[in-house]
């Protein structure tokens, strides 16, 4: 089904400002469809005046539809007797009852011109089954009254209301809770869901006949909101807010209504979000707790690394000092991941930052062989979960340290270089750690010392990846790792 922009830009002569007005209308007309229990179809004139195009449609969520098939994208040839074309040409709201050509019941169609700056841009056709458009309850009567006012505002170029759209507009529906106030802010009608929402805040009694702004202020006066209820419910401008006290929370949206005589009160949509806000607070608390745990683990690991460093300085055996230094580097790489996780809002880290810091710290702490060793990263790891980041940091630490310690053992007179190259396609990651040193010994069987044993265990066990060793003819060694993240 083509979009509004596709149809309007390719089939009409409307300018960008007109298109923006129509887009604002169709992004907020679900309210009208629900209040009137009707389908809505937006008709726009053909650029060559050959007929009308159905640019968009919406079905009500409060009742059955008369549109058994999609109309968006349909073209109706020009007809002087056509209801939609007569409404567009005369700038007047017209209606008629007709047999539905799509196989549904007899429907009443009301054509409403969409006006902007005194011009008719398009026509909104309200389609409702004849029997369903008769009111049978106070709720339906209040719905139809509010819908009629909004439709009149469309015909006068006063709806959509500028600045009334927000993320909240997409989340609130008429069935969540509906309140209608008059020009003085006095409640004329409140749906059962709306009344239940205010009683969650502590309301005693009914809402009908009370000034909504004053009542709400008394209910939430201990928890001031960004915009006070008195100003919000005055109905002069559109707005939204969360009303909250110790008993509950309401999400509220206010849409000002206007009649030919001027201000006609407000249409207020609301939803009880008490349980949702409680879960959000619990989630924030859990996230803060997890970050604090990562922070404390990082501090403890740094303490362990400091103790290993102190012990290394007190040792007289070179082998012991080297072993303690290697242990310090391994603990430091794990601490670095936890430090990054302590700053993250979820269990995901930017591993590029970690990899760059590891390359610097490993080479700075390496006792080396006299060769000046440098390292760089090619490609991006992207965001990785903590369960992958920790073992991968250990793997990179061991491989870079192994290259710095052994690849240039017999070439201390020249500069050595280590490259960490990564290629990530969606969830597949390929890592190559290469050096330009002496290469692998002839009798190398892949086992190596403790460092390579740690790498193989982490890649095979923790990461579920594959590990390969390569030696180029020009010299140097490459360790290739492939895994799914």
RAFEN-V910167 format. One record per helix or strand. SS is the DSSP state (H for helix, E for strand). FROM is the first residue (numbers start at 1). TO is the last residue. Records with the same first field share a line. If there is no record, write none. Layout:
SS->FROM-TO / FROM-TO
This chain:
H->4-11 / 16-26 / 30-36 / 83-90 / 130-133 / 138-155 / 167-170 / 174-176 / 192-200 / 212-220 / 229-232 / 274-314 / 318-343 / 351-365 / 386-407 / 450-462
E->39-45 / 51-58 / 75-77 / 94-98 / 107-116 / 119-129 / 178-181 / 186-190 / 211-211 / 239-244 / 249-259 / 262-272 / 348-350 / 372-378 / 383-385 / 415-425 / 428-435 / 466-471 / 477-484
